[in-house]
Amino acid sequence: MAGSETPELSNFSSVFSALSGGITIEVILLIAIIAIIGFLLYAYIYFSSSKWILKWYGAQKIQKSEKPLLYSILDDLASKAEVQPPVIYSFESRIPSMFTVGHTGKSSIAISTSMLEMFGELELEALMAHEIGHITNKDVGKNTFTAFLAGTIMSFPNLAMWCSMLSGFGQPEDPAPRFFRYVATSIAVPPAALLIHLTNPARREIEADEVAVKLTKNPQVLAKTLEFLENYIPLQPVPARFNPGHFHLFSTHTQQMRGYLSIFISMFDTHPETGYRVTRILSHSTYSKDGYISNKRSRVPGFFDVKNWRLALGISFVSYMAFLFLVIVGVTFAIKDFNFLVNGGIAAAYTGAVVLLLGATAKVSRRKSYLKNPTSSLTRKRIFLNSVQVFKHLIKRG
């Protein structure tokens, strides 16, 4: 009969009615609004992050009339690589540095004033060819997006310091503001470092080197320039403007940081060892995605230090636990009673999340090899599944 229903259809209708009855139109609208806001936020960060990073370094656009030879070299490299030529910016810094930011179809190369003064045509061509390699390999959008997020996270310590000062805890050099900044740094470093390392920055540097060699046909100049930067940069003072969350943008190690950041800087050692890069460049070898990237300790003194690396993770753990104490105190005051089940559940969930975060950070920041693309997802699964064991055996591993 036309009006009859099969038992299966009747059961399905009842289940659908129960589900639709549990999900109101308000819930659906709320989910839709959250999804739209999330998409708009992602789009804003993706298309605007390069602008904010350039502003962070005070970069100014260089007109073609100011540096015609520089633009001529860059246009020639972009033409060979069949990509859109990037716009050139410069920023004040005594550290010779270069990085590329942007998104699909639009990019900008920022060059420090000291690099423009220090290097000649051949050296600048080799370094710009490396940056063109990032554009060719479609690294720039991912690098810029990651740098914006990690850099924003690493900006919170200064915000904590200013908040403490505005609350009446003294001046920047007083103990209390510096203490708050240090604690905030120890909390901010693990998520920022984890975010950067999960994008495989070492592999992208090797691949950009390969493109640079193909474009310039002059591997000796690139190798010599990288070696010079590796040995020259540690001798220079570190401007406060350099954000550790941006270090993966630069073509070489930016600088070992002194002061309150020195203990944590090993977490941001994202580049392959320069000697290994030079060997590959000079041998004209092609990077094989089937192999591991050798990444020994940096030759920059103190940039990666096992003791500081362990100490940084330990300080971060203590800081996270101190924050947990504040959370439990706040919950106790809010409910006007110490509820063991509530506070115990919060402590267990929070501690588990912290151990997972620090274990994953330890895994990716200490392990200096990245697998090929098809197995990268498996590698990341192992990182998170084994993070608790990694954190427990951190001291033994070294």
Salt bridges, closest charged atoms under 4 A:
ASP75 OD2 - LYS64 NZ 3.78
ASP76 OD2 - LYS80 NZ 3.52
ASP139 OD2 - HIS134 ND1 3.13
GLU205 OE1 - HIS130 NE2 2.87
GLU205 OE2 - HIS134 NE2 3.32
GLU205 OE1 - ARG277 NH2 3.86
GLU207 OE2 - ARG203 NE 3.81
GLU207 OE2 - LYS289 NZ 3.41
ASP209 OD1 - HIS130 ND1 2.79
ASP209 OD2 - ARG277 NE 2.82
GLU230 OE1 - HIS253 ND1 3.10
ASP269 OD1 - HIS253 NE2 3.06
GLU273 OE2 - ARG299 NE 3.64
ASP290 OD1 - LYS372 NZ 3.47
